[in-house]
Amino acid sequence: MLRRRRVAAAGAVVLAVGLSVGFFGSASGSAASSTITIGASLSLSGDFSTDGQAFQRGYDLWAADQNKKGGLLGHQIKMQILSDASSPTQVVTNYNTLIGSNHDQLVFGPFSSLLTTPSSKVVARYGYAFVEGAGGAPSVFGLGLHNVFDVSVPVALNLTAFAKWVASMPASQRPKSAAYATVNDPFTQPQLPPAQKIIAAAGVKTVFSKVIPAEQVDYISTANAIAAAKPDIVVLGAVDVPTVSAFVHAFIQQHYSPKVFICTAGPDQGTAFVKAVGNGNENGIMYPNGWYGNSPNAASQAMVKEYIAKYGGNASGVNADVAEAYSVGQVITQAVQATHGFDNAKIIAYLHSGATMSSVQGPVKFDAAGENTALAATTFQWQNGVVNPVIPVGSPGTKKPIYPKPAWR
């Protein structure tokens, strides 16, 4: 309790200093510096390290691009990124440091709803805008905070389009059984029940359903149980590549290949995912998201070209986390330009104004809770080494879903 009071008091002091000297509110930003410092906490190690490192690349790529354009209101951008080691405790410490000790003018969000939830409370106490790209769980917005904004697709209905596709299949072709397994995470758990309800209503029998305890790091027993049930569909609530990889290799070991395999995250991480599951084994696997490397969005194409020039690979190998992070920077850019400064209160008000902004992922328009209502989830599928949008079927730019999924290699 004493620690929380001290943190709150520190936040009040920082806000008071900022208001008294015009630290946040001048049209040109900090009067004493030609740079603007933006802080963020990212999972550069630990369970979310693949995602955290991809987010860092996205933030850094945006900052470099924006600096080439003159920075923010004439100020060059300096990114200050602290590692939280994928820890909910450390992420709280990091944002207290970035704002309370280092006095960074702006902050960006971390990776995952699990870390966004505790850190958003800290950032709110300081009165800062908290724009993020990977904290879209209902638990984040259920806090009722006025300063949190997620530029990506709201996660609760991520699997709805997929579920409707399954339900729309002719009865003679429709899968007969399904398994649902999810890690105990606020990002994954809300996604499966709505999809399961739609699929079950179409006559697809649920033969397995489990929430995997957070302390369980070995997923083999769960994967083996699913393989033993031999469902036609496997819906896996995963937040990272290692989780999906564990299931894929267990299925291969058990000589079991579902007709449909969709994961909430993991397959969106490009080259890292393909390397983990084995070249060729990615084919046919689906995932929901709001972006993919071959997006026709002109800004996205420019970002992907720059990314490949710097890091190598191809468009399908670019982690979707890069686009989520880059979009955070784009939204902040537009808010700063619209408000003519770095006053966090004005930025928050602008983001709540109903204005439609643009990003490499697509349009961004926040509702009262801070969710992006302008972006809808698409289901993507790895097809012959390339990621393609496949659902909703018939939408512009989509390819025909591969069904059933090819056998493992």
C-alpha beads as a LAMMPS data file, in Angstrom:
LAMMPS data file: protein, C-alpha beads

409 atoms
408 bonds

1 atom types
1 bond types

-500.0 500.0 xlo xhi
-500.0 500.0 ylo yhi
-500.0 500.0 zlo zhi

Masses

1 110.0

Atoms # bond

1 1 1 0.000 0.000 0.000
2 1 1 2.841 2.388 0.903
3 1 1 4.539 1.637 -2.419
4 1 1 1.357 2.414 -4.353
5 1 1 0.934 5.698 -2.483
6 1 1 4.498 6.705 -3.249
7 1 1 4.004 5.912 -6.938
8 1 1 0.795 7.951 -7.052
9 1 1 2.516 10.834 -5.309
10 1 1 5.415 10.691 -7.752
11 1 1 2.964 10.790 -10.634
12 1 1 1.289 13.891 -9.181
13 1 1 4.659 15.630 -8.834
14 1 1 5.664 14.826 -12.409
15 1 1 2.337 16.091 -13.741
16 1 1 2.594 19.260 -11.697
17 1 1 6.108 19.952 -12.974
18 1 1 5.044 19.275 -16.553
19 1 1 2.139 21.712 -16.315
20 1 1 4.107 24.422 -14.548
21 1 1 6.976 24.600 -17.057
22 1 1 5.014 23.777 -20.202
23 1 1 6.968 20.534 -20.558
24 1 1 4.258 18.804 -22.562
25 1 1 2.226 21.626 -23.964
26 1 1 4.388 23.808 -26.193
27 1 1 3.755 23.730 -29.924
28 1 1 7.344 22.681 -30.551
29 1 1 7.641 20.148 -27.725
30 1 1 10.379 20.371 -25.111
31 1 1 11.827 23.852 -25.214
32 1 1 15.209 22.714 -23.911
33 1 1 15.930 19.953 -26.418
34 1 1 15.918 19.232 -30.130
35 1 1 14.865 15.655 -29.450
36 1 1 11.674 14.037 -28.235
37 1 1 12.151 10.913 -26.109
38 1 1 9.563 8.149 -26.357
39 1 1 9.758 5.316 -23.858
40 1 1 8.512 1.753 -24.087
41 1 1 8.871 -1.492 -22.181
42 1 1 9.274 -4.595 -24.336
43 1 1 9.828 -8.298 -23.782
44 1 1 13.358 -8.575 -25.127
45 1 1 13.801 -11.817 -23.185
46 1 1 11.510 -14.369 -21.584
47 1 1 8.374 -16.017 -22.957
48 1 1 7.430 -13.167 -25.309
49 1 1 10.930 -12.396 -26.562
50 1 1 10.215 -13.150 -30.239
51 1 1 7.304 -10.721 -30.168
52 1 1 9.112 -8.135 -28.083
53 1 1 12.107 -8.070 -30.400
54 1 1 9.791 -7.735 -33.420
55 1 1 8.013 -4.845 -31.700
56 1 1 11.352 -3.151 -31.101
57 1 1 12.124 -3.417 -34.805
58 1 1 8.740 -1.904 -35.609
59 1 1 9.195 0.998 -33.201
60 1 1 12.745 1.658 -34.380
61 1 1 11.776 1.437 -38.050
62 1 1 8.967 3.956 -37.539
63 1 1 11.262 6.329 -35.611
64 1 1 13.906 6.163 -38.328
65 1 1 11.326 6.827 -41.044
66 1 1 9.756 9.695 -39.123
67 1 1 13.143 11.235 -38.393
68 1 1 13.868 11.257 -42.132
69 1 1 10.705 13.341 -42.496
70 1 1 11.889 15.847 -39.886
71 1 1 10.852 14.014 -36.721
72 1 1 7.861 15.159 -34.690
73 1 1 7.197 18.882 -35.013
74 1 1 10.850 19.387 -35.920
75 1 1 12.224 17.297 -33.069
76 1 1 14.226 14.152 -33.787
77 1 1 12.815 11.054 -32.080
78 1 1 14.820 9.063 -29.575
79 1 1 13.359 5.690 -28.590
80 1 1 14.138 4.560 -25.041
81 1 1 13.265 0.889 -24.687
82 1 1 13.619 -1.049 -21.435
83 1 1 13.391 -4.824 -21.254
84 1 1 10.688 -6.265 -19.005
85 1 1 11.749 -9.909 -19.495
86 1 1 8.052 -10.749 -20.156
87 1 1 7.301 -10.021 -16.490
88 1 1 4.098 -8.250 -15.319
89 1 1 6.049 -6.999 -12.299
90 1 1 8.977 -5.629 -14.257
91 1 1 6.768 -3.885 -16.810
92 1 1 5.229 -1.823 -13.991
93 1 1 8.686 -0.862 -12.744
94 1 1 9.764 0.089 -16.250
95 1 1 6.924 2.535 -16.900
96 1 1 7.417 4.118 -13.506
97 1 1 11.042 4.602 -14.529
98 1 1 10.308 5.911 -18.014
99 1 1 7.784 8.479 -16.822
100 1 1 8.490 9.145 -13.144
101 1 1 12.294 9.063 -13.243
102 1 1 13.310 9.655 -16.853
103 1 1 10.459 12.054 -17.703
104 1 1 10.040 10.726 -21.249
105 1 1 7.568 12.969 -23.048
106 1 1 5.555 10.093 -24.544
107 1 1 5.323 6.328 -24.032
108 1 1 4.291 3.425 -26.260
109 1 1 2.727 0.164 -25.069
110 1 1 4.390 -3.219 -24.421
111 1 1 3.634 -6.564 -26.027
112 1 1 0.659 -8.665 -24.861
113 1 1 -2.511 -7.969 -22.930
114 1 1 -0.907 -9.696 -19.952
115 1 1 1.619 -6.864 -19.674
116 1 1 -0.595 -4.066 -20.978
117 1 1 -3.120 -4.528 -18.159
118 1 1 -0.802 -3.722 -15.209
119 1 1 1.267 -1.128 -17.086
120 1 1 -1.788 0.795 -18.302
121 1 1 -2.750 1.507 -14.697
122 1 1 0.663 3.039 -14.047
123 1 1 0.583 5.147 -17.207
124 1 1 -2.946 6.338 -16.365
125 1 1 -1.814 7.618 -12.973
126 1 1 0.658 9.891 -14.743
127 1 1 -2.001 11.111 -17.160
128 1 1 -0.147 9.836 -20.221
129 1 1 -1.676 8.594 -23.466
130 1 1 -1.006 4.865 -23.846
131 1 1 -1.182 3.838 -27.496
132 1 1 -0.359 0.173 -28.025
133 1 1 -0.706 -2.530 -30.653
134 1 1 -0.876 -5.852 -28.805
135 1 1 -3.131 -5.318 -25.810
136 1 1 -6.580 -5.861 -27.250
137 1 1 -8.052 -8.265 -24.696
138 1 1 -11.387 -7.384 -23.058
139 1 1 -9.593 -7.382 -19.700
140 1 1 -7.551 -4.357 -20.805
141 1 1 -10.564 -2.283 -21.781
142 1 1 -12.589 -3.585 -18.871
143 1 1 -10.404 -1.443 -16.607
144 1 1 -12.329 1.609 -17.811
145 1 1 -9.204 3.701 -18.296
146 1 1 -9.552 6.740 -20.550
147 1 1 -5.960 6.788 -21.823
148 1 1 -5.539 3.343 -23.458
149 1 1 -5.811 2.924 -27.237
150 1 1 -5.181 -0.256 -29.235
151 1 1 -4.425 0.329 -32.929
152 1 1 -5.036 -3.331 -33.852
153 1 1 -8.124 -5.501 -34.258
154 1 1 -10.175 -6.072 -31.059
155 1 1 -9.468 -9.681 -30.142
156 1 1 -12.820 -10.931 -28.815
157 1 1 -14.247 -11.553 -32.293
158 1 1 -10.990 -12.551 -34.007
159 1 1 -12.222 -16.060 -34.817
160 1 1 -15.793 -15.184 -35.774
161 1 1 -15.209 -14.999 -39.545
162 1 1 -13.400 -18.341 -39.425
163 1 1 -16.196 -19.971 -37.429
164 1 1 -18.827 -18.682 -39.870
165 1 1 -16.819 -20.132 -42.757
166 1 1 -16.833 -23.562 -41.117
167 1 1 -20.565 -23.302 -40.420
168 1 1 -21.281 -22.284 -44.023
169 1 1 -19.741 -25.403 -45.537
170 1 1 -22.125 -27.895 -47.150
171 1 1 -23.000 -30.621 -44.660
172 1 1 -21.268 -33.246 -46.789
173 1 1 -17.950 -31.341 -46.613
174 1 1 -18.203 -29.780 -43.179
175 1 1 -15.851 -31.094 -40.469
176 1 1 -17.564 -33.425 -37.996
177 1 1 -15.574 -32.769 -34.838
178 1 1 -13.476 -30.066 -33.216
179 1 1 -11.017 -29.585 -30.353
180 1 1 -10.438 -26.336 -28.473
181 1 1 -7.391 -25.670 -26.319
182 1 1 -6.040 -22.371 -25.050
183 1 1 -3.297 -21.163 -22.784
184 1 1 -4.543 -19.279 -19.744
185 1 1 -4.055 -15.807 -21.181
186 1 1 -6.368 -12.768 -21.453
187 1 1 -5.589 -12.497 -25.182
188 1 1 -6.504 -16.048 -26.137
189 1 1 -9.312 -17.129 -23.817
190 1 1 -11.989 -14.638 -24.972
191 1 1 -11.538 -15.703 -28.595
192 1 1 -12.467 -19.385 -28.415
193 1 1 -15.969 -19.463 -26.833
194 1 1 -17.702 -17.321 -29.523
195 1 1 -16.137 -19.452 -32.262
196 1 1 -16.986 -22.703 -30.497
197 1 1 -20.600 -21.606 -30.140
198 1 1 -20.953 -20.894 -33.864
199 1 1 -19.202 -24.097 -34.935
200 1 1 -21.132 -26.304 -32.497
201 1 1 -24.430 -24.794 -33.647
202 1 1 -23.541 -26.000 -37.148
203 1 1 -23.464 -29.576 -35.888
204 1 1 -19.709 -29.930 -35.368
205 1 1 -19.183 -32.004 -32.223
206 1 1 -16.777 -30.761 -29.544
207 1 1 -14.541 -33.692 -28.589
208 1 1 -11.981 -31.781 -26.509
209 1 1 -11.956 -28.471 -24.647
210 1 1 -9.325 -27.269 -22.196
211 1 1 -7.805 -24.150 -20.679
212 1 1 -4.139 -24.947 -20.083
213 1 1 -2.924 -23.713 -16.659
214 1 1 -0.444 -20.854 -16.788
215 1 1 2.130 -22.834 -14.840
216 1 1 2.111 -25.668 -17.409
217 1 1 4.980 -25.109 -19.821
218 1 1 4.938 -28.583 -21.388
219 1 1 2.081 -28.754 -23.875
220 1 1 2.813 -32.271 -25.099
221 1 1 0.217 -33.999 -22.909
222 1 1 -2.543 -31.695 -24.151
223 1 1 -1.449 -32.104 -27.767
224 1 1 -1.329 -35.886 -27.379
225 1 1 -4.839 -35.920 -25.910
226 1 1 -6.127 -33.957 -28.894
227 1 1 -4.314 -36.272 -31.310
228 1 1 -5.917 -39.278 -29.611
229 1 1 -9.390 -37.763 -30.159
230 1 1 -8.564 -37.141 -33.845
231 1 1 -10.805 -34.093 -34.366
232 1 1 -11.187 -32.614 -37.848
233 1 1 -10.633 -29.089 -36.496
234 1 1 -8.125 -27.865 -33.931
235 1 1 -8.570 -24.329 -32.575
236 1 1 -5.536 -23.368 -30.513
237 1 1 -5.363 -20.296 -28.295
238 1 1 -1.663 -19.431 -28.401
239 1 1 0.282 -16.216 -27.895
240 1 1 3.654 -17.237 -29.305
241 1 1 5.620 -19.451 -31.670
242 1 1 6.930 -21.991 -29.098
243 1 1 3.385 -22.973 -28.071
244 1 1 2.258 -23.645 -31.640
245 1 1 5.507 -25.396 -32.455
246 1 1 5.059 -27.756 -29.504
247 1 1 1.611 -28.773 -30.767
248 1 1 2.775 -29.198 -34.368
249 1 1 5.664 -31.468 -33.424
250 1 1 3.498 -33.489 -31.038
251 1 1 0.908 -33.979 -33.790
252 1 1 3.631 -35.080 -36.204
253 1 1 4.941 -37.526 -33.629
254 1 1 1.457 -38.965 -33.217
255 1 1 0.903 -39.160 -37.011
256 1 1 -2.119 -36.903 -36.686
257 1 1 -2.916 -34.084 -39.095
258 1 1 -6.206 -32.192 -38.626
259 1 1 -8.197 -31.059 -41.648
260 1 1 -8.239 -27.531 -40.204
261 1 1 -5.716 -25.998 -37.805
262 1 1 -6.066 -22.381 -36.673
263 1 1 -4.048 -20.591 -33.998
264 1 1 -4.775 -17.210 -32.436
265 1 1 -1.096 -16.220 -32.736
266 1 1 2.227 -17.772 -33.678
267 1 1 1.754 -18.287 -37.422
268 1 1 1.688 -14.480 -37.770
269 1 1 5.364 -14.307 -36.809
270 1 1 6.705 -15.093 -40.244
271 1 1 10.159 -16.598 -40.600
272 1 1 10.458 -17.381 -36.877
273 1 1 7.313 -19.505 -37.120
274 1 1 8.403 -21.414 -40.236
275 1 1 11.786 -22.221 -38.703
276 1 1 10.158 -23.475 -35.513
277 1 1 7.601 -25.827 -37.099
278 1 1 9.853 -26.956 -39.933
279 1 1 9.864 -25.744 -43.512
280 1 1 6.693 -26.978 -45.230
281 1 1 4.795 -27.768 -42.052
282 1 1 3.404 -24.240 -41.966
283 1 1 1.298 -24.885 -45.056
284 1 1 -2.437 -24.911 -44.421
285 1 1 -2.211 -23.440 -40.917
286 1 1 -4.539 -20.481 -40.361
287 1 1 -4.554 -17.479 -38.027
288 1 1 -6.659 -14.332 -37.548
289 1 1 -5.068 -10.913 -37.823
290 1 1 -5.496 -7.449 -39.289
291 1 1 -2.324 -7.380 -41.410
292 1 1 -0.031 -9.512 -43.562
293 1 1 3.248 -8.868 -45.329
294 1 1 1.795 -8.731 -48.836
295 1 1 -0.902 -6.226 -47.906
296 1 1 -1.781 -3.882 -50.813
297 1 1 -1.683 -0.928 -48.392
298 1 1 0.883 1.460 -49.950
299 1 1 2.355 2.498 -46.610
300 1 1 2.645 -1.149 -45.622
301 1 1 4.442 -2.008 -48.851
302 1 1 6.954 0.769 -48.218
303 1 1 7.513 -0.426 -44.643
304 1 1 7.961 -4.048 -45.749
305 1 1 10.451 -3.019 -48.434
306 1 1 12.508 -1.126 -45.860
307 1 1 12.279 -3.999 -43.400
308 1 1 13.532 -6.552 -45.935
309 1 1 16.362 -4.232 -47.010
310 1 1 17.521 -4.011 -43.389
311 1 1 16.778 -7.488 -42.031
312 1 1 16.439 -9.721 -45.105
313 1 1 13.785 -12.329 -45.889
314 1 1 10.552 -11.834 -47.784
315 1 1 7.158 -10.230 -47.218
316 1 1 5.534 -13.351 -45.750
317 1 1 8.414 -13.612 -43.303
318 1 1 7.756 -10.224 -41.699
319 1 1 6.288 -10.641 -38.209
320 1 1 2.873 -8.960 -37.837
321 1 1 4.157 -7.462 -34.564
322 1 1 6.351 -5.165 -36.669
323 1 1 3.269 -3.670 -38.336
324 1 1 1.434 -3.340 -35.016
325 1 1 4.338 -1.421 -33.500
326 1 1 4.826 0.740 -36.585
327 1 1 1.109 1.608 -36.507
328 1 1 1.449 2.859 -32.929
329 1 1 4.040 5.355 -34.095
330 1 1 1.900 6.442 -37.036
331 1 1 -1.103 7.132 -34.812
332 1 1 0.979 9.130 -32.347
333 1 1 2.419 11.128 -35.261
334 1 1 -1.056 12.105 -36.440
335 1 1 -2.223 12.956 -32.917
336 1 1 0.842 15.124 -32.228
337 1 1 0.427 16.948 -35.519
338 1 1 -3.294 17.474 -34.928
339 1 1 -2.756 18.876 -31.422
340 1 1 0.409 20.821 -32.330
341 1 1 2.367 19.519 -29.358
342 1 1 3.137 16.785 -26.862
343 1 1 0.481 17.541 -24.274
344 1 1 -0.756 14.085 -23.292
345 1 1 -4.172 15.367 -22.189
346 1 1 -4.730 16.946 -25.605
347 1 1 -3.510 13.814 -27.365
348 1 1 -5.948 11.674 -25.362
349 1 1 -8.801 14.043 -26.201
350 1 1 -7.933 13.936 -29.892
351 1 1 -7.783 10.136 -29.972
352 1 1 -11.257 10.095 -28.402
353 1 1 -12.594 12.666 -30.883
354 1 1 -13.778 10.127 -33.450
355 1 1 -11.094 11.106 -35.956
356 1 1 -10.120 8.437 -38.480
357 1 1 -6.379 7.949 -38.844
358 1 1 -4.308 5.769 -41.140
359 1 1 -1.710 3.085 -40.493
360 1 1 0.113 0.288 -42.280
361 1 1 -2.569 -2.048 -40.905
362 1 1 -5.409 0.077 -42.258
363 1 1 -7.780 2.681 -40.812
364 1 1 -7.775 3.529 -37.112
365 1 1 -10.786 4.976 -35.307
366 1 1 -11.184 4.561 -31.581
367 1 1 -14.458 4.047 -29.737
368 1 1 -15.101 5.336 -26.221
369 1 1 -13.200 2.385 -24.732
370 1 1 -10.136 2.901 -26.942
371 1 1 -10.661 -0.048 -29.291
372 1 1 -10.101 0.320 -33.041
373 1 1 -13.547 -0.120 -34.581
374 1 1 -12.366 0.617 -38.144
375 1 1 -10.314 -2.571 -38.544
376 1 1 -11.819 -6.052 -38.907
377 1 1 -10.082 -9.399 -38.480
378 1 1 -9.183 -11.422 -41.551
379 1 1 -8.257 -15.095 -41.484
380 1 1 -4.912 -15.805 -43.133
381 1 1 -3.455 -19.119 -44.248
382 1 1 0.032 -20.275 -45.105
383 1 1 -0.158 -21.584 -48.677
384 1 1 2.977 -23.003 -50.330
385 1 1 5.252 -20.860 -48.181
386 1 1 3.273 -17.644 -48.637
387 1 1 0.697 -16.006 -46.354
388 1 1 -2.606 -15.257 -48.084
389 1 1 -5.900 -13.796 -46.823
390 1 1 -8.597 -16.447 -47.234
391 1 1 -11.620 -15.546 -45.050
392 1 1 -14.137 -13.924 -45.473
393 1 1 -14.276 -15.986 -48.658
394 1 1 -14.767 -13.859 -51.743
395 1 1 -13.553 -10.613 -50.184
396 1 1 -11.277 -8.521 -52.429
397 1 1 -7.775 -9.956 -52.574
398 1 1 -8.563 -13.248 -50.849
399 1 1 -7.448 -16.662 -52.069
400 1 1 -9.432 -19.883 -51.808
401 1 1 -8.783 -21.635 -48.473
402 1 1 -6.831 -24.877 -48.736
403 1 1 -9.090 -27.551 -47.234
404 1 1 -8.199 -29.997 -45.907
405 1 1 -4.819 -28.877 -44.630
406 1 1 -1.894 -30.615 -46.370
407 1 1 -0.244 -33.438 -44.475
408 1 1 2.859 -32.679 -42.419
409 1 1 6.205 -32.930 -44.141

Bonds

1 1 1 2
2 1 2 3
3 1 3 4
4 1 4 5
5 1 5 6
6 1 6 7
7 1 7 8
8 1 8 9
9 1 9 10
10 1 10 11
11 1 11 12
12 1 12 13
13 1 13 14
14 1 14 15
15 1 15 16
16 1 16 17
17 1 17 18
18 1 18 19
19 1 19 20
20 1 20 21
21 1 21 22
22 1 22 23
23 1 23 24
24 1 24 25
25 1 25 26
26 1 26 27
27 1 27 28
28 1 28 29
29 1 29 30
30 1 30 31
31 1 31 32
32 1 32 33
33 1 33 34
34 1 34 35
35 1 35 36
36 1 36 37
37 1 37 38
38 1 38 39
39 1 39 40
40 1 40 41
41 1 41 42
42 1 42 43
43 1 43 44
44 1 44 45
45 1 45 46
46 1 46 47
47 1 47 48
48 1 48 49
49 1 49 50
50 1 50 51
51 1 51 52
52 1 52 53
53 1 53 54
54 1 54 55
55 1 55 56
56 1 56 57
57 1 57 58
58 1 58 59
59 1 59 60
60 1 60 61
61 1 61 62
62 1 62 63
63 1 63 64
64 1 64 65
65 1 65 66
66 1 66 67
67 1 67 68
68 1 68 69
69 1 69 70
70 1 70 71
71 1 71 72
72 1 72 73
73 1 73 74
74 1 74 75
75 1 75 76
76 1 76 77
77 1 77 78
78 1 78 79
79 1 79 80
80 1 80 81
81 1 81 82
82 1 82 83
83 1 83 84
84 1 84 85
85 1 85 86
86 1 86 87
87 1 87 88
88 1 88 89
89 1 89 90
90 1 90 91
91 1 91 92
92 1 92 93
93 1 93 94
94 1 94 95
95 1 95 96
96 1 96 97
97 1 97 98
98 1 98 99
99 1 99 100
100 1 100 101
101 1 101 102
102 1 102 103
103 1 103 104
104 1 104 105
105 1 105 106
106 1 106 107
107 1 107 108
108 1 108 109
109 1 109 110
110 1 110 111
111 1 111 112
112 1 112 113
113 1 113 114
114 1 114 115
115 1 115 116
116 1 116 117
117 1 117 118
118 1 118 119
119 1 119 120
120 1 120 121
121 1 121 122
122 1 122 123
123 1 123 124
124 1 124 125
125 1 125 126
126 1 126 127
127 1 127 128
128 1 128 129
129 1 129 130
130 1 130 131
131 1 131 132
132 1 132 133
133 1 133 134
134 1 134 135
135 1 135 136
136 1 136 137
137 1 137 138
138 1 138 139
139 1 139 140
140 1 140 141
141 1 141 142
142 1 142 143
143 1 143 144
144 1 144 145
145 1 145 146
146 1 146 147
147 1 147 148
148 1 148 149
149 1 149 150
150 1 150 151
151 1 151 152
152 1 152 153
153 1 153 154
154 1 154 155
155 1 155 156
156 1 156 157
157 1 157 158
158 1 158 159
159 1 159 160
160 1 160 161
161 1 161 162
162 1 162 163
163 1 163 164
164 1 164 165
165 1 165 166
166 1 166 167
167 1 167 168
168 1 168 169
169 1 169 170
170 1 170 171
171 1 171 172
172 1 172 173
173 1 173 174
174 1 174 175
175 1 175 176
176 1 176 177
177 1 177 178
178 1 178 179
179 1 179 180
180 1 180 181
181 1 181 182
182 1 182 183
183 1 183 184
184 1 184 185
185 1 185 186
186 1 186 187
187 1 187 188
188 1 188 189
189 1 189 190
190 1 190 191
191 1 191 192
192 1 192 193
193 1 193 194
194 1 194 195
195 1 195 196
196 1 196 197
197 1 197 198
198 1 198 199
199 1 199 200
200 1 200 201
201 1 201 202
202 1 202 203
203 1 203 204
204 1 204 205
205 1 205 206
206 1 206 207
207 1 207 208
208 1 208 209
209 1 209 210
210 1 210 211
211 1 211 212
212 1 212 213
213 1 213 214
214 1 214 215
215 1 215 216
216 1 216 217
217 1 217 218
218 1 218 219
219 1 219 220
220 1 220 221
221 1 221 222
222 1 222 223
223 1 223 224
224 1 224 225
225 1 225 226
226 1 226 227
227 1 227 228
228 1 228 229
229 1 229 230
230 1 230 231
231 1 231 232
232 1 232 233
233 1 233 234
234 1 234 235
235 1 235 236
236 1 236 237
237 1 237 238
238 1 238 239
239 1 239 240
240 1 240 241
241 1 241 242
242 1 242 243
243 1 243 244
244 1 244 245
245 1 245 246
246 1 246 247
247 1 247 248
248 1 248 249
249 1 249 250
250 1 250 251
251 1 251 252
252 1 252 253
253 1 253 254
254 1 254 255
255 1 255 256
256 1 256 257
257 1 257 258
258 1 258 259
259 1 259 260
260 1 260 261
261 1 261 262
262 1 262 263
263 1 263 264
264 1 264 265
265 1 265 266
266 1 266 267
267 1 267 268
268 1 268 269
269 1 269 270
270 1 270 271
271 1 271 272
272 1 272 273
273 1 273 274
274 1 274 275
275 1 275 276
276 1 276 277
277 1 277 278
278 1 278 279
279 1 279 280
280 1 280 281
281 1 281 282
282 1 282 283
283 1 283 284
284 1 284 285
285 1 285 286
286 1 286 287
287 1 287 288
288 1 288 289
289 1 289 290
290 1 290 291
291 1 291 292
292 1 292 293
293 1 293 294
294 1 294 295
295 1 295 296
296 1 296 297
297 1 297 298
298 1 298 299
299 1 299 300
300 1 300 301
301 1 301 302
302 1 302 303
303 1 303 304
304 1 304 305
305 1 305 306
306 1 306 307
307 1 307 308
308 1 308 309
309 1 309 310
310 1 310 311
311 1 311 312
312 1 312 313
313 1 313 314
314 1 314 315
315 1 315 316
316 1 316 317
317 1 317 318
318 1 318 319
319 1 319 320
320 1 320 321
321 1 321 322
322 1 322 323
323 1 323 324
324 1 324 325
325 1 325 326
326 1 326 327
327 1 327 328
328 1 328 329
329 1 329 330
330 1 330 331
331 1 331 332
332 1 332 333
333 1 333 334
334 1 334 335
335 1 335 336
336 1 336 337
337 1 337 338
338 1 338 339
339 1 339 340
340 1 340 341
341 1 341 342
342 1 342 343
343 1 343 344
344 1 344 345
345 1 345 346
346 1 346 347
347 1 347 348
348 1 348 349
349 1 349 350
350 1 350 351
351 1 351 352
352 1 352 353
353 1 353 354
354 1 354 355
355 1 355 356
356 1 356 357
357 1 357 358
358 1 358 359
359 1 359 360
360 1 360 361
361 1 361 362
362 1 362 363
363 1 363 364
364 1 364 365
365 1 365 366
366 1 366 367
367 1 367 368
368 1 368 369
369 1 369 370
370 1 370 371
371 1 371 372
372 1 372 373
373 1 373 374
374 1 374 375
375 1 375 376
376 1 376 377
377 1 377 378
378 1 378 379
379 1 379 380
380 1 380 381
381 1 381 382
382 1 382 383
383 1 383 384
384 1 384 385
385 1 385 386
386 1 386 387
387 1 387 388
388 1 388 389
389 1 389 390
390 1 390 391
391 1 391 392
392 1 392 393
393 1 393 394
394 1 394 395
395 1 395 396
396 1 396 397
397 1 397 398
398 1 398 399
399 1 399 400
400 1 400 401
401 1 401 402
402 1 402 403
403 1 403 404
404 1 404 405
405 1 405 406
406 1 406 407
407 1 407 408
408 1 408 409
